[in-house]
Amino acid sequence: MDARDATVSIVADIPEELHGALQDYLESHPDWDQDRVFAAALSLFLLQNGDSDHRASRVYLDTLFRHPAEERAG
């Protein structure tokens, strides 16, 4: 595993309504999981609102265009 593949675990409290919406989304989009959704959402937030750099862009694009076959092969 190189540094680009390293992950950090976080714990976040979210409103129950948002959790319900997330669960509904995940049930109807089996290629996505909670970690992928959070990575996409956080990287997009940083791109739109923060002083982000190429790292947030790379994570956002990698997250959106990742395919389950690529995950299993890696």
TORLUMDREN-32325 format. One record per residue: residue number from 0; x, y, z of N, C-alpha, C in turn. Coordinates in nm, 2 decimals, padded with zeros to 4 digits. Each point is the difference from the previous one (the first is absolute). Last residue first. Layout:
TORLUMDREN-32325
ATOM pos     nx     ny     nz    cax    cay    caz     cx     cy     cz
ATOM NUM      X      Y      Z      X      Y      Z      X      Y      Z
...
end
This chain:
TORLUMDREN-32325
ATOM pos     nx     ny     nz    cax    cay    caz     cx     cy     cz
ATOM  73 -00.75 -00.47 -00.66  00.10  00.07  00.08  00.03 -00.07  00.12
ATOM  72 -00.35 -00.13 -00.30  00.13 -00.03 -00.06  00.11  00.05  00.09
ATOM  71 -00.45  00.09  00.12  00.03 -00.14  00.02  00.14 -00.04 -00.05
ATOM  70 -00.16  00.44 -00.08  00.02 -00.02  00.14  00.04 -00.14  00.03
ATOM  69 -00.12  00.12 -00.43  00.13  00.05  00.03  00.03 -00.02  00.15
ATOM  68 -00.43 -00.12 -00.16  00.10 -00.09 -00.05  00.14  00.05  00.03
ATOM  67 -00.37  00.28  00.11  00.02 -00.12  00.09  00.10 -00.10 -00.05
ATOM  66  00.05  00.52 -00.13 -00.09 -00.10 -00.04  00.02 -00.12  00.09
ATOM  65  00.09  00.57 -00.02  00.04 -00.13  00.05 -00.10 -00.10 -00.04
ATOM  64 -00.02  00.49 -00.06  00.02 -00.09 -00.11  00.05 -00.13  00.03
ATOM  63 -00.09  00.35  00.33 -00.12 -00.01 -00.09  00.02 -00.10 -00.11
ATOM  62  00.35  00.07  00.31 -00.11 -00.05  00.07 -00.12 -00.01 -00.10
ATOM  61  00.40  00.20 -00.15  00.02 -00.14  00.03 -00.12 -00.07  00.06
ATOM  60 -00.01  00.47 -00.05 -00.01 -00.07 -00.13  00.02 -00.15  00.01
ATOM  59  00.05  00.26  00.40 -00.13  00.02 -00.06 -00.02 -00.08 -00.13
ATOM  58  00.43  00.03  00.19 -00.09 -00.09  00.08 -00.14  00.00 -00.05
ATOM  57  00.31  00.30 -00.20  00.03 -00.14 -00.03 -00.09 -00.10  00.07
ATOM  56 -00.03  00.46  00.11 -00.05 -00.03 -00.14  00.03 -00.14 -00.04
ATOM  55  00.17  00.15  00.41 -00.14 -00.01  00.01 -00.06 -00.03 -00.14
ATOM  54  00.46  00.08  00.01 -00.03 -00.13  00.08 -00.15 -00.01  00.00
ATOM  53  00.21  00.39 -00.18 -00.02 -00.11 -00.10 -00.04 -00.13  00.08
ATOM  52 -00.11  00.42  00.28  00.10 -00.01 -00.10 -00.03 -00.12 -00.09
ATOM  51 -00.28  00.37  00.35  00.04 -00.13 -00.04  00.11  00.00 -00.11
ATOM  50 -00.27  00.31  00.34  00.12  00.03 -00.08  00.07 -00.13 -00.03
ATOM  49 -00.54  00.04  00.06  00.12  00.01  00.07  00.11  00.04 -00.09
ATOM  48 -00.46 -00.09 -00.13  00.00  00.10  00.11  00.13  00.02  00.06
ATOM  47 -00.11 -00.31 -00.38 -00.09  00.12 -00.02  00.02  00.10  00.11
ATOM  46  00.26 -00.40  00.00  00.02  00.06 -00.13 -00.09  00.13 -00.01
ATOM  45 -00.06 -00.27  00.38  00.13  00.07  00.01  00.03  00.07 -00.14
ATOM  44 -00.39 -00.27  00.03 -00.01  00.11  00.09  00.13  00.09  00.00
ATOM  43  00.01 -00.41 -00.23 -00.08  00.10 -00.08 -00.01  00.13  00.09
ATOM  42  00.20 -00.37  00.21  00.09  00.05 -00.10 -00.07  00.11 -00.09
ATOM  41 -00.26 -00.24  00.32  00.10  00.09  00.06  00.09  00.06 -00.10
ATOM  40 -00.32 -00.31 -00.16 -00.07  00.12  00.06  00.11  00.10  00.06
ATOM  39  00.14 -00.42 -00.17 -00.05  00.08 -00.10 -00.05  00.13  00.05
ATOM  38  00.12 -00.32  00.31  00.12  00.05 -00.07 -00.04  00.09 -00.11
ATOM  37 -00.34 -00.22  00.23  00.06  00.10  00.08  00.12  00.06 -00.06
ATOM  36 -00.21 -00.36 -00.22 -00.09  00.12  00.00  00.06  00.11  00.08
ATOM  35  00.22 -00.42  00.00  00.01  00.07 -00.14 -00.08  00.13  00.00
ATOM  34 -00.03 -00.28  00.38  00.13  00.07  00.00  00.02  00.07 -00.14
ATOM  33 -00.40 -00.26  00.07  00.00  00.12  00.08  00.14  00.08 -00.01
ATOM  32 -00.13 -00.29 -00.42 -00.01 -00.03  00.14  00.02  00.13  00.08
ATOM  31 -00.14 -00.18 -00.54  00.05  00.10  00.09 -00.01 -00.06  00.14
ATOM  30 -00.16 -00.23 -00.39  00.14  00.02 -00.02  00.07  00.10  00.10
ATOM  29 -00.48 -00.12 -00.01  00.09 -00.10  00.06  00.15  00.02 -00.03
ATOM  28 -00.46  00.29  00.02  00.12  00.02 -00.07  00.11 -00.10  00.06
ATOM  27 -00.44  00.05  00.18 -00.03  00.01 -00.14  00.12  00.01 -00.09
ATOM  26  00.03 -00.03  00.48 -00.08 -00.11 -00.04 -00.03  00.00 -00.15
ATOM  25  00.23  00.37  00.20  00.08 -00.12 -00.01 -00.07 -00.12 -00.04
ATOM  24 -00.24  00.40  00.07  00.08  00.01 -00.11  00.09 -00.12 -00.02
ATOM  23 -00.27  00.03  00.38 -00.08 -00.02 -00.12  00.08  00.01 -00.12
ATOM  22  00.22  00.09  00.40 -00.04 -00.14 -00.01 -00.08 -00.03 -00.12
ATOM  21  00.10  00.45  00.10  00.12 -00.07 -00.05 -00.03 -00.15 -00.01
ATOM  20 -00.34  00.27  00.17  00.02  00.03 -00.14  00.12 -00.07 -00.05
ATOM  19 -00.07 -00.03  00.46 -00.11 -00.07 -00.07  00.01  00.02 -00.15
ATOM  18  00.29  00.25  00.27  00.04 -00.15  00.00 -00.10 -00.08 -00.07
ATOM  17 -00.10  00.45  00.07  00.11 -00.01 -00.10  00.04 -00.15 -00.01
ATOM  16 -00.31  00.11  00.33 -00.06  00.02 -00.13  00.10 -00.02 -00.11
ATOM  15  00.15  00.01  00.45 -00.07 -00.13 -00.03 -00.06  00.01 -00.14
ATOM  14  00.43  00.30  00.11 -00.14  00.00  00.03 -00.06 -00.13 -00.05
ATOM  13  00.51 -00.01  00.12 -00.08  00.06 -00.10 -00.15 -00.01  00.04
ATOM  12  00.55 -00.06  00.20 -00.14 -00.01  00.03 -00.08  00.08 -00.11
ATOM  11  00.50 -00.27 -00.02 -00.08  00.13 -00.01 -00.14 -00.03  00.04
ATOM  10  00.54 -00.21 -00.02 -00.13 -00.02  00.05 -00.07  00.14  00.00
ATOM   9  00.44 -00.25 -00.28 -00.06  00.11  00.07 -00.14 -00.04  00.05
ATOM   8  00.51 -00.21 -00.23 -00.14 -00.02  00.05 -00.05  00.12  00.08
ATOM   7  00.37 -00.05 -00.42 -00.01  00.03  00.14 -00.15 -00.02  00.04
ATOM   6  00.36 -00.19 -00.42 -00.13  00.06  00.05  00.01  00.03  00.15
ATOM   5  00.33 -00.10 -00.49 -00.02  00.00  00.15 -00.13  00.06  00.03
ATOM   4  00.20 -00.04 -00.44 -00.10 -00.10  00.04 -00.03  00.00  00.15
ATOM   3  00.35  00.26 -00.22 -00.13  00.05 -00.06 -00.11 -00.09  00.05
ATOM   2  00.45 -00.10  00.12 -00.06  00.11  00.08 -00.13  00.05 -00.05
ATOM   1  00.13 -00.51 -00.12  00.08  00.13  00.00 -00.08  00.11  00.08
ATOM   0  00.02 -00.57  00.02 -00.09  00.12  00.00  00.09  00.12  00.00
end
